[in-house]
């Protein structure tokens, strides 16, 4: 304002100086006092022009402003405008007060700009990555009854509504806005828009393997949420399931549709997001009991020795709870087990609305449920298959026995799994599998079986040793046979030679018999012709000749004994006579020899 006054004074005095001129010499007008020289100087036309120019410069300096590139020019009208209506904060054109209009970067000229307005520069609003800008407006229409936050502005209108004048003229609401600013730079009227961006305005990030259950505190205009609520409730689970009132997207309450993995810029004042893990969860119930065992040992004499030992089974850090304690046939048996559970994305709102999350499901619902069902199955009946060999021919329902935990583990697992699946579905949780661990069966029950198994193993060991001895004997026999192979071959050859000789002798015997039979037939025929006596004599003669042939020395003896005898006659009589004399026949008188006999 001071510059305006100075400028106006300079213009007035300059104009006067330009219009007034000094009196010409000789007119008789004397200078007025000691300032007459200065007055004459100020009355000069040149000086008047300079003063006018200086005054215009002072006025011009109040008519422009330079806005930096990272700033926004804000205006407050002071003079020559109407007053603001009651309750209004932001002035429209022609009204005093903070103006809806803002100045962008660069040079701006407007007559008496700095006189009529107060100009302020604010930094551009910067929203960093991973955050959103929470907006509160200082002017606009009053918030409708029952609303604590203004409805979201559609994306296609957002750019226009961020203009202060448009926001006020088109009915924007005063107060907290559901609409948020996404990461980026914005030239906003800071008189109207108050933007907050800090650690509490981080973006909602739903990681992979999870969904976000939305609890909305606002309702979009134009939705009949009561009818939608009835329609959604009728489509929920059966009467035994957990009942949770769900609403469609845009209504106040728990949305029936969860947010899929991704980044969302949601106003935390308008929405509460509960992440629900939809990955398969593995829960172990393990440890927390004392395990007892009996060891069997066998000495060299075959005597069994039993040694009992016990140790504590601690609860591992990864386990959600201790092992389940069952009572089977009056025995207390700790049973370890593993459960694989999963929350389906479509069931996440029910889980979050009824319990809160997967961990709350585990602690408040599933763990008590699992313990109860495992105890009930162990203390009641199970359905076990009847088998004929490897083939199942039927099923039998009977009370559970202790050894079923070993022999029929699969049947117990199936029974427990079926019951837990039905109950877990009521809470919106899917049980994928139940696996029983090693039960801590009292060793007194197992000792008989262990002794039988050991005896069976000893029997099998004896059988195998016997087979090994037989194998060794066969090996030694094979080795000995190999060592005696030359003798065996010679013996086999000798046997074959003997068999050949036996066959040869049999053939010779048969030939000899045939020969004798033929001789006998000949002798028989000879006897019939010659008579028995002569045949006998011929046989004796034949033998004698054969003996002489074999023993030549008998020929000399015969020569000595044979006399000079003349035998008359022929045939057998002469030969007989000679032999008779040779072998000691008595001498006869020559006179007794018939004529023609040998002498």
Buried (B, 14 or more C-beta within 10 A) or exposed (E): EEBBEBBEBBBEBBBEBBEEEEEEEEEEEEEEEEEEEEBBEBBBEEBBBBBBEBBBEBBBEBBBBEBEEEBBBBBBBEEEBEEBEEEBBBBBEEBBBBBBBBBEBEEBEBEBBBBBBEBBBBEBBBBEEEBBBBBBBBBBBEBEEEBEBBBBBEEEEEEEBBBBBBBBEEEBBBBBBBBBBBBEEBBBBBBBBBBEBEEEBBBBBBEEEBBBBBBBBBBBEEBEBEEBBEEBBEEBBEEEBBBBEBBBEBBBBBBBBBBEBEEBBBBBBBBBBBBBBBEEBBBBBBBBBEBBEBEEEEEEEEEEEEEEEEEEBEBEEEBBBBBBBBEBBEEEBBBBBBBBBBBBBEBBBBBBBBBBBBEBBBBBBBBEBBBBBBBBBBEEEBBBEEEEEEEEEEEEEEEBBBBBBBEBBEBBBBBBBBBBBEBBBBBBBBBEEBBBBBBBBBBEBBBEEBEEEBEEEEEEEEEEEEEEEEEEEEEEEEEEEEEEEEEEEEEEEEEEEEEEEEEEEEEEEEEEEEEEEEEEEEBEEBBEEBEEEBBEBBEEBEEBEEEBEEEEEEEEEBEEEEEEBEBBBEEBBBBBBBBEBBEEEEEEEEEEBEEEBBE
